[in-house]
Amino acid sequence: MDFSLTEEQEMLRKAARDFLATECPKKLVREMAKDERGYPLELWQKLSEVGWLGLIIPEEYGGSGASFFDLVVLLEEMGRACLPGPFFSTVVLGGVTILETGSDEQKQELLPKLAQGKLLLTLALTEPSARYSADGIQTKAVQENGSFLIQGTKLFVPDAHVSDYLICAARTKETGIPEEGVTLFLVDAKSPGINCTLLETVVGDKQCEVTFDNVKVPRQNILGKLNEGWSVLEKVLEKATVAQCAEMVGGAKQVLEMTVDYAKQRVVFGHPIGSFEAIQFNCADMLIDIDGCSFITYEAAWRLSEGLPATQEVAMAKAWASEKFRRVATISHQIHGAIGFCEDHDLPLYFKRAKTWEVNFGDANFHLDKIATMAGI
Amino acid sequence: MDFAFTPEEEAFRKEVREFVDREFPPKWREHALDFFSNAGGPYDEQWSLHRAMAKKLGAKGWLSLAWPKEYGGRNSMLLQHILAEELSYYRFPGLDPFGVGMLAPMLLKSGNEEQKKRHLPGIAKGETMWCEFLSERDAGSDLASLQTRAVEDGDYFVINGQKCWTTAAHRADWGFIIARTDPEAVPNYRGLSFFLLDMKTPGISIIPIANMAGESEFNEVFFDNVRVPKENLVGGKNRGWFVVMGVLDFERSCIPAYGIARRNLDDALEYARKTKPIASALRNRLAELIVECEITRLVHYRAIWMLDKGLIPNYEAAMTKVYGLEVNQRVTATVCQVLGHYGVLTEGSKWAPLDGQAPSRYLRSIGNTLEAGSSEVDRIVIAQRGLGLPR
């Protein structure tokens, strides 16, 4: 067992923290919440230059060939910094899916561009039912003259408004078993029949409603095998879920640091509030929550990195991070008092992300249900 | 990071399981003993079994796994932890937390060569059982205010006073005790010294205290002119506080909370599987506890990993203890809830599921957040030493 990061991972963590401190100040985070694109183009180019867009892409496809665990280290820092933009959708949802199931030709075509910052991707998975299980996929794709016509509505699709391609999960066959008959299509976002609308969200992140009205997709744009997309999505979702947990762990760590700093300097009744037991107990609970979330997330990430089965650990990580990041942020508000309740304080940025990330890829109840099922109860 | 065990570690765990399977007398298996019920159980036979198993563990070389090789150990806190985890999961007797978990690592850190030579072999062989004299009636969380006195008299220190909540004092061969050697010292913790005490020394009287779970594992102990030879002073006169701080770090990191809690939880899960359907709120609760047990396991291995790297887990040890035992408290409560109405039936009742153990484990768990430092003390350690919040 080893609970430390490698030297390279420590360097990556430090480089990311330094980079984001300069390139992603909270002023930018606030501006981007109101900006329609949602990120500055220069920042995206810089992310490409430092090699992080291609971090987990193998060298043969123009990336750095780093491990999934390395990506988790980086995402933790991005969560800490509240980095706006399509990194998660492009690198995790798009990149991981193509790495999992793309043909060599598709990888050659897409991954180098992705690493260079010239290609944005996202995954169009959830629908108005907002379910992450296979039965949530009701969008249909029917064959016609060697192509497929996609019809349906996708909801909560991140960054679809800027993506070059949408990876759309659609039902190509009805067998009565939800896990069967799902196919992944690489859809050019400019295809006729696609209509993308930005949703108004708590964080001001860019989630979209995407309607597909008989959108024509050539057969060669299928990712993986016809009707066998769900097993790929399961793998992608496991990684995406852990990636989301990593951002949450980073956010929670930042919140605790802000809280401890504040508790040391805020004086009432002649003492810093951090010397009071009521505050110390709360801060101790925050650290217990954060260490717990960190280790269960790292364990899941390590298993995925090593190619080991991780279904249970992934569910545990998200069940925990979903509840605990919210709890950490809530306690932090209580300790900060009224000043933290102000819109221009940094704390609300985290509180809102805790709410948003809680529901992404399934909330605590969704994952607890999985855990209970795996335990045979 | 690496969450895998080496093949050697995996093989060791398997060996422990096989040992447990082979050595557990069938008669006792169903009673699912563990250390505390051995110490506090009404039957001398239980304690005899504990001692017999300790000797078997000692003969395997398993009571000194964490020690340096020159003291006959394997230099692996991880192996010792795997042993403790497995034995606690199977509620197997024989592992003395006071000798193996606390005193031995403390002696290796702060004892002199004489003391190591004299006391380590008995622990390693499973022959000497220890108890811990820290708390008093009026000095628990505020340990430094303790009043038991030790006064120098020639080659001896003479101890007078009383200690309380001393687990297994009525069974142990030796004890370690902290007493006041300088009543004028400011701050008060600078006037304390740490001694090793032969329980056969004249002047010690022991009164058992029954806890609310009906067990008498702990005691009130009176010291009336108890003479301790100076060679039994550890860490120097008036330096006892620093020894005790180390002991507490070892204590907090040696309680195998995962094994205890996960076994309790597994009992409930097995019962729930047989009695489906269970209420969805309870199903959710059990799933949460599965996560909590896994986090207990990971937080503990972090502390163990630190020890093997030569680091002293401090807030990490406190977190291991406070989180793990609070989880066990939640688990035991939930076990009873899964049993529903049957969760009030105790041992001996013909209708009692799980051998009637669930209610006593639930009642016993109330002590979990008090012993070895209350949860409040642990949280203060985490806040002040882990996060640097001011005193």
Interface residues (C-beta under 8 A of the other chain):
Chain A: M1 D2 F3 S4 L5 F69 L256 V260 A263 K264 H271 P272 G274 S275 E277 I279 Q280 F281 C283 A284 D285 L287 I288 D291 G292 F295 I296 Y298 E299 W302 R303 E306 E313 M316 A319 W320 N365 L368 D369 I371 A372 A375 G376 I377
Chain B: M1 D2 F3 A4 F5 L78 L269 A272 R273 K276 I278 R283 N284 L286 A287 E288 I290 V291 E294 I295 L298 V299 Y301 R302 I304 W305 M306 Y315 M319 V322 Y323 E376 D378 R379 I380 I382 A383 Q384 G386 L387 G388 L389 P390 R391
